[in-house]
């Protein structure tokens, strides 16, 4: 693994770790009654969420500007796409982890065909078509196109089939 890859993925992981630490601290000092019935401050509105998204967005943007190798990009994207599954039961962070996936948009064109195909298959396994958010639909489509595959049109099982 080249040194640049190690540094970038480590920096991205550190941004996530810092976010998880912020959320744990937020939950520890939070009154369980806050936000109940719309009164008080909601934990979802804490600035730590926006700070996380801003830091990650800046890191990914800076990373893209260095013209990284496809393998480096693949490692970072794989991490960003896989990490939400570890937090499926933690609704406060889960939805933020899904939302920041949209920040990977400018990295996808830097992938080689085979890396894009690998990530496209992973993404399809992690996020079935019928449960994707709009930003995930866009990611899946871009990964598929970067892999050289033609984007499938239609509505899942209701897609019309050609008859012979």
DRENTORLO-155283 format. One record per atom (N, C-alpha, C): residue in one letter; chain; atom name; x, y, z. Coordinates in steps of 0.05 Angstrom, whole numbers. Each point is the difference from the previous one (the first is absolute). Layout:
["A","A","CA",[X,Y,Z]],
...
END
This chain:
["X","A","N",[17,-24,0]],
["X","A","CA",[-17,24,0]],
["X","A","C",[18,25,0]],
["X","A","N",[-3,17,-20]],
["X","A","CA",[17,24,-1]],
["X","A","C",[-5,18,24]],
["X","A","N",[20,16,7]],
["X","A","CA",[-2,17,24]],
["X","A","C",[-24,19,-2]],
["X","A","N",[-5,12,-23]],
["X","A","CA",[-22,19,-4]],
["X","A","C",[-27,-12,6]],
["X","A","N",[-3,-25,-9]],
["X","A","CA",[-25,-14,5]],
["X","A","C",[-4,-4,30]],
["X","A","N",[21,-9,13]],
["X","A","CA",[-1,-4,29]],
["X","A","C",[-8,25,14]],
["X","A","N",[13,22,-7]],
["X","A","CA",[-6,26,13]],
["X","A","C",[-29,9,-5]],
["X","A","N",[-9,-2,-25]],
["X","A","CA",[-27,10,-6]],
["X","A","C",[-21,-17,14]],
["X","A","N",[2,-26,-2]],
["X","A","CA",[-20,-17,12]],
["X","A","C",[1,3,31]],
["X","A","N",[24,4,10]],
["X","A","CA",[2,4,29]],
["X","A","C",[-13,27,8]],
["X","A","N",[4,20,-16]],
["X","A","CA",[-12,26,6]],
["X","A","C",[-30,-1,-2]],
["X","A","N",[-11,-14,-19]],
["X","A","CA",[-29,-3,-3]],
["X","A","C",[-11,-16,24]],
["X","A","N",[14,-21,8]],
["X","A","CA",[-9,-16,23]],
["X","A","C",[1,18,25]],
["X","A","N",[20,17,2]],
["X","A","CA",[2,18,24]],
["X","A","C",[-23,19,1]],
["X","A","N",[-9,10,-23]],
["X","A","CA",[-23,18,-1]],
["X","A","C",[-25,-15,10]],
["X","A","N",[-3,-25,-8]],
["X","A","CA",[-23,-16,9]],
["X","A","C",[3,-5,30]],
["X","A","N",[24,-7,9]],
["X","A","CA",[4,-5,29]],
["X","A","C",[-6,24,17]],
["X","A","N",[9,24,-10]],
["X","A","CA",[-6,25,14]],
["X","A","C",[-30,4,2]],
["X","A","N",[-14,-5,-22]],
["X","A","CA",[-29,3,0]],
["X","A","C",[-14,-19,20]],
["X","A","N",[9,-25,0]],
["X","A","CA",[-12,-19,19]],
["X","A","C",[5,8,29]],
["X","A","N",[24,11,5]],
["X","A","CA",[6,10,27]],
["X","A","C",[-18,23,7]],
["X","A","N",[-3,19,-19]],
["X","A","CA",[-18,23,5]],
["X","A","C",[-29,-9,6]],
["X","A","N",[-9,-20,-15]],
["X","A","CA",[-28,-10,5]],
["X","A","C",[-2,-14,26]],
["X","A","N",[20,-16,8]],
["X","A","CA",[-1,-13,26]],
["X","A","C",[0,21,22]],
["X","A","N",[16,21,-2]],
["X","A","CA",[1,21,20]],
["X","A","C",[-27,15,1]],
["X","A","N",[-11,4,-23]],
["X","A","CA",[-27,14,-2]],
["X","A","C",[-21,-17,14]],
["X","A","N",[0,-26,-5]],
["X","A","CA",[-20,-17,13]],
["X","A","C",[5,-2,30]],
["X","A","N",[25,0,9]],
["X","A","CA",[6,-2,28]],
["X","A","C",[-9,25,16]],
["X","A","N",[1,23,-12]],
["X","A","CA",[-7,24,15]],
["X","A","C",[-29,9,-6]],
["X","A","N",[-13,-14,-17]],
["X","A","CA",[-28,7,-8]],
["X","A","C",[-20,-9,21]],
["X","A","N",[-19,17,5]],
["X","A","CA",[-23,-6,17]],
["X","A","C",[-19,-17,-17]],
["X","A","N",[-9,-23,9]],
["X","A","CA",[-17,-17,-16]],
["X","A","C",[-27,13,-8]],
["X","A","N",[-7,21,15]],
["X","A","CA",[-26,14,-6]],
["X","A","C",[3,22,-21]],
["X","A","N",[25,7,-7]],
["X","A","CA",[5,21,-20]],
["X","A","C",[-12,-8,-27]],
["X","A","N",[-13,18,-12]],
["X","A","CA",[-12,-5,-26]],
["X","A","C",[-27,-14,0]],
["X","A","N",[-8,-9,24]],
["X","A","CA",[-25,-14,2]],
["X","A","C",[-23,19,-5]],
["X","A","N",[-19,-8,-16]],
["X","A","CA",[-23,16,-8]],
["X","A","C",[8,27,-13]],
["X","A","N",[24,0,-11]],
["X","A","CA",[9,24,-14]],
["X","A","C",[11,22,17]],
["X","A","N",[3,-5,26]],
["X","A","CA",[12,20,18]],
["X","A","C",[29,-6,5]],
["X","A","N",[16,22,2]],
["X","A","CA",[28,-3,6]],
["X","A","C",[16,-6,-26]],
["X","A","N",[25,-5,5]],
["X","A","CA",[19,-5,-22]],
["X","A","C",[0,-29,-7]],
["X","A","N",[-2,-6,-26]],
["X","A","CA",[1,-28,-9]],
["X","A","C",[29,-7,-6]],
["X","A","N",[8,-25,7]],
["X","A","CA",[27,-9,-5]],
["X","A","C",[7,0,-30]],
["X","A","N",[-20,-4,-17]],
["X","A","CA",[4,0,-29]],
["X","A","C",[9,27,-10]],
["X","A","N",[-6,21,15]],
["X","A","CA",[7,27,-8]],
["X","A","C",[27,10,10]],
["X","A","N",[15,-17,14]],
["X","A","CA",[26,7,10]],
["X","A","C",[19,6,-22]],
["X","A","N",[17,21,3]],
["X","A","CA",[20,7,-21]],
["X","A","C",[20,-21,-6]],
["X","A","N",[3,-21,16]],
["X","A","CA",[20,-21,-6]],
["X","A","C",[-6,-14,-26]],
["X","A","N",[-26,-2,-7]],
["X","A","CA",[-7,-14,-25]],
["X","A","C",[9,16,-25]],
["X","A","N",[-5,26,1]],
["X","A","CA",[8,17,-22]],
["X","A","C",[31,2,-1]],
["X","A","N",[12,1,23]],
["X","A","CA",[30,2,1]],
["X","A","C",[12,-26,-13]],
["X","A","N",[-12,-23,6]],
["X","A","CA",[9,-25,-12]],
["X","A","C",[-3,1,-31]],
["X","A","N",[-23,8,-9]],
["X","A","CA",[-5,1,-29]],
["X","A","C",[19,20,-14]],
["X","A","N",[5,23,13]],
["X","A","CA",[18,20,-11]],
["X","A","C",[29,-10,-2]],
["X","A","N",[9,-13,22]],
["X","A","CA",[27,-10,1]],
["X","A","C",[4,-22,-21]],
["X","A","N",[-19,-18,-1]],
["X","A","CA",[2,-22,-19]],
["X","A","C",[-1,10,-29]],
["X","A","N",[-18,19,-5]],
["X","A","CA",[-2,11,-27]],
["X","A","C",[25,14,-9]],
["X","A","N",[12,15,19]],
["X","A","CA",[25,14,-6]],
["X","A","C",[23,-21,-6]],
["X","A","N",[2,-20,17]],
["X","A","CA",[20,-21,-3]],
["X","A","C",[-3,-14,-27]],
["X","A","N",[-24,-8,-7]],
["X","A","CA",[-5,-14,-25]],
["X","A","C",[6,18,-24]],
["X","A","N",[-7,25,2]],
["X","A","CA",[5,19,-22]],
["X","A","C",[30,4,-3]],
["X","A","N",[14,4,22]],
["X","A","CA",[29,4,-1]],
["X","A","C",[14,-25,-12]],
["X","A","N",[-10,-23,8]],
["X","A","CA",[10,-26,-9]],
["X","A","C",[-3,-2,-30]],
["X","A","N",[-24,7,-10]],
["X","A","CA",[-5,-2,-29]],
["X","A","C",[19,18,-16]],
["X","A","N",[7,23,11]],
["X","A","CA",[17,19,-14]],
["X","A","C",[29,-10,-3]],
["X","A","N",[8,-21,16]],
["X","A","CA",[27,-10,-2]],
["X","A","C",[3,-21,-22]],
["X","A","N",[-21,-5,-16]],
["X","A","CA",[0,-20,-21]],
["X","A","C",[10,-27,11]],
["X","A","N",[-14,-11,20]],
["X","A","CA",[9,-25,12]],
["X","A","C",[-4,-24,-19]],
["X","A","N",[15,-21,6]],
["X","A","CA",[-2,-25,-15]],
["X","A","C",[-28,-12,6]],
["X","A","N",[-9,-15,-19]],
["X","A","CA",[-27,-13,2]],
["X","A","C",[-2,-18,25]],
["X","A","N",[21,-14,7]],
["X","A","CA",[0,-17,24]],
["X","A","C",[-4,16,25]],
["X","A","N",[12,24,2]],
["X","A","CA",[-3,17,23]],
["X","A","C",[-29,9,2]],
["X","A","N",[-11,9,-22]],
["X","A","CA",[-27,9,-1]],
["X","A","C",[-19,-23,8]],
["X","A","N",[5,-23,-10]],
["X","A","CA",[-16,-23,6]],
["X","A","C",[-1,-7,30]],
["X","A","N",[23,2,13]],
["X","A","CA",[2,-5,28]],
["X","A","C",[-17,20,16]],
["X","A","N",[2,25,-7]],
["X","A","CA",[-15,21,14]],
["X","A","C",[-30,-4,-4]],
["X","A","N",[-8,-4,-25]],
["X","A","CA",[-28,-4,-6]],
["X","A","C",[-12,-25,13]],
["X","A","N",[16,-21,0]],
["X","A","CA",[-9,-25,13]],
["X","A","C",[-6,5,30]],
["X","A","N",[18,15,13]],
["X","A","CA",[-4,6,28]],
["X","A","C",[-26,16,4]],
["X","A","N",[-3,22,-16]],
["X","A","CA",[-23,17,3]],
["X","A","C",[-27,-15,-5]],
["X","A","N",[1,-18,-19]],
["X","A","CA",[-24,-15,-7]],
["X","A","C",[-6,-23,20]],
["X","A","N",[20,-11,12]],
["X","A","CA",[-4,-23,19]],
["X","A","C",[-6,9,28]],
["X","A","N",[11,22,10]],
["X","A","CA",[-2,7,28]],
["X","A","C",[-29,4,11]],
["X","A","N",[-19,9,-16]],
["X","A","CA",[-27,3,11]],
["X","A","C",[-12,-27,10]],
["X","A","N",[8,-22,-11]],
["X","A","CA",[-12,-26,8]],
["X","A","C",[8,-7,29]],
["X","A","N",[22,11,10]],
["X","A","CA",[8,-5,28]],
["X","A","C",[-19,15,19]],
["X","A","N",[-14,20,-10]],
["X","A","CA",[-16,18,16]],
["X","A","C",[-29,0,-7]],
["X","A","N",[-10,-21,-11]],
["X","A","CA",[-28,-2,-8]],
["X","A","C",[-20,6,23]],
["X","A","N",[8,-8,24]],
["X","A","CA",[-18,3,23]],
["X","A","C",[4,26,15]],
["X","A","N",[18,16,-10]],
["X","A","CA",[6,26,13]],
["X","A","C",[-11,22,-19]],
["X","A","N",[-26,5,2]],
["X","A","CA",[-14,17,-20]],
["X","A","C",[12,27,-3]],
["X","A","N",[10,12,22]],
["X","A","CA",[11,27,-2]],
["X","A","C",[24,1,-19]],
["X","A","N",[18,-19,2]],
["X","A","CA",[23,0,-17]],
["X","A","C",[-5,-14,-27]],
["X","A","N",[-17,-20,0]],
["X","A","CA",[-5,-16,-24]],
["X","A","C",[-8,18,-23]],
["X","A","N",[-20,17,4]],
["X","A","CA",[-10,17,-21]],
["X","A","C",[21,20,-10]],
["X","A","N",[17,10,19]],
["X","A","CA",[21,18,-8]],
["X","A","C",[21,-15,-17]],
["X","A","N",[6,-24,8]],
["X","A","CA",[20,-16,-15]],
["X","A","C",[-10,-6,-28]],
["X","A","N",[-26,-4,-3]],
["X","A","CA",[-11,-3,-27]],
["X","A","C",[1,26,-16]],
["X","A","N",[-7,22,14]],
["X","A","CA",[-1,26,-14]],
["X","A","C",[28,8,-11]],
["X","A","N",[21,-5,15]],
["X","A","CA",[26,9,-9]],
["X","A","C",[11,-17,-23]],
["X","A","N",[-13,-22,-6]],
["X","A","CA",[9,-15,-23]],
["X","A","C",[-2,16,-26]],
["X","A","N",[-19,19,0]],
["X","A","CA",[-2,18,-23]],
["X","A","C",[24,17,-6]],
["X","A","N",[17,3,20]],
["X","A","CA",[25,16,-3]],
["X","A","C",[21,-15,-16]],
["X","A","N",[-5,-25,-6]],
["X","A","CA",[20,-16,-15]],
["X","A","C",[-3,4,-31]],
["X","A","N",[-18,16,-8]],
["X","A","CA",[-7,4,-28]],
["X","A","C",[24,6,-18]],
["X","A","N",[17,18,9]],
["X","A","CA",[22,9,-17]],
["X","A","C",[23,-21,-1]],
["X","A","N",[0,-20,17]],
["X","A","CA",[21,-20,0]],
["X","A","C",[-6,-23,-19]],
["X","A","N",[-25,-5,-6]],
["X","A","CA",[-8,-22,-17]],
["X","A","C",[13,1,-28]],
["X","A","N",[2,23,-13]],
["X","A","CA",[12,1,-26]],
["X","A","C",[30,-7,0]],
["X","A","N",[13,-1,24]],
["X","A","CA",[28,-6,2]],
["X","A","C",[6,-30,2]],
["X","A","N",[-22,-16,0]],
["X","A","CA",[3,-29,2]],
["X","A","C",[5,-12,-27]],
["X","A","N",[17,-21,0]],
["X","A","CA",[4,-16,-24]],
["X","A","C",[-25,-18,-3]],
["X","A","N",[-4,-10,-23]],
["X","A","CA",[-24,-16,-6]],
["X","A","C",[-3,-23,19]],
["X","A","N",[21,-15,5]],
["X","A","CA",[-2,-24,18]],
["X","A","C",[-6,8,29]],
["X","A","N",[12,22,9]],
["X","A","CA",[-6,9,27]],
["X","A","C",[-29,10,3]],
["X","A","N",[-9,14,-21]],
["X","A","CA",[-28,9,0]],
["X","A","C",[-19,-24,-1]],
["X","A","N",[7,-21,-15]],
["X","A","CA",[-17,-23,-1]],
["X","A","C",[-2,-14,27]],
["X","A","N",[23,-2,14]],
["X","A","CA",[1,-12,26]],
["X","A","C",[-17,16,20]],
["X","A","N",[3,26,0]],
["X","A","CA",[-15,17,18]],
["X","A","C",[-30,0,-7]],
["X","A","N",[-6,-1,-26]],
["X","A","CA",[-28,-1,-8]],
["X","A","C",[-14,-25,10]],
["X","A","N",[14,-23,-1]],
["X","A","CA",[-11,-25,10]],
["X","A","C",[-3,2,31]],
["X","A","N",[20,11,14]],
["X","A","CA",[-2,3,29]],
["X","A","C",[-23,18,7]],
["X","A","N",[-3,22,-14]],
["X","A","CA",[-21,19,6]],
["X","A","C",[-27,-13,-4]],
["X","A","N",[-3,-15,-22]],
["X","A","CA",[-25,-14,-5]],
["X","A","C",[-7,-20,22]],
["X","A","N",[20,-13,10]],
["X","A","CA",[-5,-19,22]],
["X","A","C",[-7,14,26]],
["X","A","N",[13,22,6]],
["X","A","CA",[-4,15,25]],
["X","A","C",[-27,15,-1]],
["X","A","N",[-7,11,-23]],
["X","A","CA",[-23,17,-2]],
["X","A","C",[-18,-10,-23]],
["X","A","N",[-18,-18,5]],
["X","A","CA",[-18,-10,-21]],
["X","A","C",[-15,23,-13]],
["X","A","N",[-5,-3,-25]],
["X","A","CA",[-12,21,-17]],
["X","A","C",[-26,11,12]],
["X","A","N",[-16,-17,11]],
["X","A","CA",[-26,9,10]],
["X","A","C",[1,15,27]],
["X","A","N",[24,2,12]],
["X","A","CA",[2,14,26]],
["X","A","C",[20,23,-1]],
["X","A","N",[9,7,-23]],
["X","A","CA",[20,22,-2]],
["X","A","C",[-13,27,2]],
["X","A","N",[16,18,12]],
["X","A","CA",[-7,28,1]],
["X","A","C",[6,12,-27]],
["X","A","N",[-11,23,-7]],
["X","A","CA",[6,13,-26]],
["X","A","C",[30,4,-5]],
["X","A","N",[15,8,20]],
["X","A","CA",[29,3,-4]],
["X","A","C",[14,-27,-5]],
["X","A","N",[-11,-21,12]],
["X","A","CA",[11,-26,-5]],
["X","A","C",[-6,-11,-28]],
["X","A","N",[-24,8,-10]],
["X","A","CA",[-7,-7,-27]],
["X","A","C",[21,12,-19]],
["X","A","N",[7,25,5]],
["X","A","CA",[19,14,-16]],
["X","A","C",[28,-13,1]],
["X","A","N",[8,-7,24]],
["X","A","CA",[26,-14,4]],
["X","A","C",[0,-26,-15]],
["X","A","N",[-21,-16,3]],
["X","A","CA",[-1,-26,-13]],
["X","A","C",[1,3,-31]],
["X","A","N",[-14,20,-10]],
["X","A","CA",[0,5,-28]],
["X","A","C",[27,8,-10]],
["X","A","N",[13,18,14]],
["X","A","CA",[27,10,-8]],
["X","A","C",[21,-22,2]],
["X","A","N",[-2,-17,20]],
["X","A","CA",[19,-23,2]],
["X","A","C",[-4,-19,-23]],
["X","A","N",[-25,-5,-6]],
["X","A","CA",[-7,-18,-22]],
["X","A","C",[11,11,-27]],
["X","A","N",[-5,25,-5]],
["X","A","CA",[10,13,-24]],
["X","A","C",[31,1,-1]],
["X","A","N",[12,5,22]],
["X","A","CA",[30,1,1]],
["X","A","C",[11,-28,-5]],
["X","A","N",[-15,-21,8]],
["X","A","CA",[8,-27,-5]],
["X","A","C",[-3,-9,-29]],
["X","A","N",[-13,17,-15]],
["X","A","CA",[-4,-6,-28]],
["X","A","C",[-26,-15,-6]],
["X","A","N",[-16,-4,21]],
["X","A","CA",[-25,-14,-4]],
["X","A","C",[-22,20,-7]],
["X","A","N",[-19,-9,-15]],
["X","A","CA",[-22,17,-8]],
["X","A","C",[-19,1,24]],
["X","A","N",[-9,24,6]],
["X","A","CA",[-19,4,22]],
["X","A","C",[-26,-14,-6]],
["X","A","N",[-11,-15,19]],
["X","A","CA",[-25,-13,-4]],
["X","A","C",[-23,20,4]],
["X","A","N",[-18,0,-19]],
["X","A","CA",[-24,17,2]],
["X","A","C",[-23,-17,9]],
["X","A","N",[-20,13,10]],
["X","A","CA",[-24,-15,8]],
["X","A","C",[-4,1,30]],
["X","A","N",[-20,-14,9]],
["X","A","CA",[-8,0,28]],
["X","A","C",[2,-27,12]],
["X","A","N",[24,-10,4]],
["X","A","CA",[4,-25,14]],
["X","A","C",[-15,-23,-12]],
["X","A","N",[-16,-15,16]],
["X","A","CA",[-13,-24,-10]],
["X","A","C",[-22,7,-21]],
["X","A","N",[-7,25,-2]],
["X","A","CA",[-21,8,-19]],
["X","A","C",[12,9,-26]],
["X","A","N",[26,-3,-3]],
["X","A","CA",[14,8,-25]],
["X","A","C",[-12,-17,-23]],
["X","A","N",[-5,12,-22]],
["X","A","CA",[-11,-15,-22]],
["X","A","C",[21,-17,-12]],
["X","A","N",[-7,-23,-9]],
["X","A","CA",[19,-19,-12]],
["X","A","C",[-7,-3,-30]],
["X","A","N",[22,-2,-16]],
["X","A","CA",[-4,-5,-28]],
["X","A","C",[-10,-28,-4]],
["X","A","N",[-19,-3,-17]],
["X","A","CA",[-10,-27,-6]],
["X","A","C",[11,-9,-27]],
["X","A","N",[7,-25,-1]],
["X","A","CA",[11,-11,-25]],
["X","A","C",[-21,-8,-19]],
END
